[in-house]
Amino acid sequence: MRRISSRRFVPPSFNDVRAILNTAQIMSLSKDSGIELVTFDGDVTLYDDGKSLTPDNPVIPRLLSLLKRGIRVGIVTAAGYTEAGKYYQRLHGLLDAVHQAKDLGDLRNNLIVMGGESNFLFKYDDDVPERLVWVSRKEWVLEEMKTWTEDAITGKFR
């Protein structure tokens, strides 16, 4: 159980609040909540900042449990890699566990990685060594986003 210890002069940090909210989100999933998608930040949420999601990470069985329940799992990260191999390096513990979990079947396809501040989408693919394949922006971008210009996105209006 996570909680903020009693403090007299030190307010909770951003990471304290993040950890409690993440735990609350996972705990709410222990009941039949009707949730279809859960997203997680990589750094600081699933693994230490700048590190990787290694096979011994205790969050992996929990993520597998979500997938087994038919819940889509998204890893959303600021890491702006355009190659699946670099995401594999950061997430290999989870990706290999999904690959080895034969009881998941097609539910493996419910794992996605959104990188580069939501610019690059990768989906799980059992047939490639990196366990992830790039999804063309045309396949996942919303209709209203298709008309956005780079200047509008970055706030550089003329």
N, C-alpha and C positions, 0 to 999 in steps of 0.2 A: 504494500500500500504506500502511495506517495502522499506526502503532506508537507506543508511548510512548518518548520519548527517554530516555537514561540520566539519571537524576536522583539526586542524592545526598541532599538534604534535603527535597525537595518530592514529596509523594505524588501519584499520578494523581488528577485531578479527576473529578467525576461525569461531566462532558462528555467527558473523555478516554476513560473506560470505555465510555460510551454510544456514542461514535463507533466504537470498535474492535468492540464487539458488533454494531452495525448493519452494519458492513462485513463482519464474519464471516458474518452472516445472509445478506447478498446474495451473498457468494462461495460459500456452500453451495448456492445456487440455480443456480449455473453448471453443476451436474451434475444428472442426473435424480434428484431427491430424493424425489419423491412428495408434496411440499408442495402443499397446495391453497389456503392463505390466508396472506398476509403482511400484517401491519399496521405502520403507521408513525405516530409522533407527528409533528405538523406543526412547531411551533416547535422550533428547535434541531436537529431531525433532518432535515427536508426543506428548511427555510429558516431564516434567522436569526430570532431571537426578535422577535416583533411585525411581521415582514415578510410578504411574500407569495411564493408559488411562481410565479415569473415564467417566461416562455417560454424564457429563456436558461439556466435552471437545468439543470446536467448530469445531475441525477437523473431528469429526465423521460424520456429515451430508455430508461433502465433500467427505469422503471416500465412503460413501454409494452411492453418486452420481456417482462416478467412476465405482463402481460395477454395478449400474443400466445401465450404458452405455456399459457394456460388457467388461470393462477394468479389467484385472487381477490386484489384489492388493497384494503385498508382504510386510510383515513386516520382516525386516532383523535385527537381534540383536545379540550382542555378548553373551547375556545371554545363558549359556550352560545347560539349563534344559532338562532333558530327559523325563520329565513327562508333559503331556498336562496341568494338573492342575496348574502348576506354571506359564505357559504362560497365562492361563485364569486369574490368579490373576493380572497379569500385564496389560492385554488387555481386561478385562471384559466389559468395557464400549462399546467398538467396537463390541466384540463378541455377547453381548446381543442385541445390536442394530441390527446387521445382523439377528439374530434369530427372532427378532420382526418385521422386515421388510418383511412382507409376499409378497409384490410386487416384491421382488427380485427373487423368485422361485429358479431355478437351478443356477442362477448367484451367489448365495451364495458360490458355489463351487470354485469361482474365487478368494477366499481369502486364502492365505497361510501364514505360519510363518516359517521363516528359522532362526534357532538359533544356538548358539555355534560356531560362526565364520563359518557358512555354513556347519555345521556337522549334524544338525538335522532338518528334514522337517516335518511340521505338516500341515494338510489341514483342512478347516472348515468342520464340521459335525454337522448337526442339531440334530442328534439323541443321542448325549452324553452330559452329564451335563457340561463338560469342553469346549464344542463346537469345540474342535480340536481333531484330531486323528493323531497318528504318522504314517509317510510314510516310509517304509523300504528304506534304502539307495540304495538297488538294483534296486528300481523302478525309481529313479530320477538321479542317478549319470551318468555322461557321459561315453561313452565307453573308451575313453583314460584315464579317471580317475581310472578305475577299476584296472589298473596295478600299480598304485602308491603305494609305500611302506610307512610305517610310517616314516622311516628315510628320505626318499625323501621329504616328506611333511614338516617335521620339520627342514630339512637342515642338518641332522646329517649323513653325508656320511662317509664311512669307507675307 
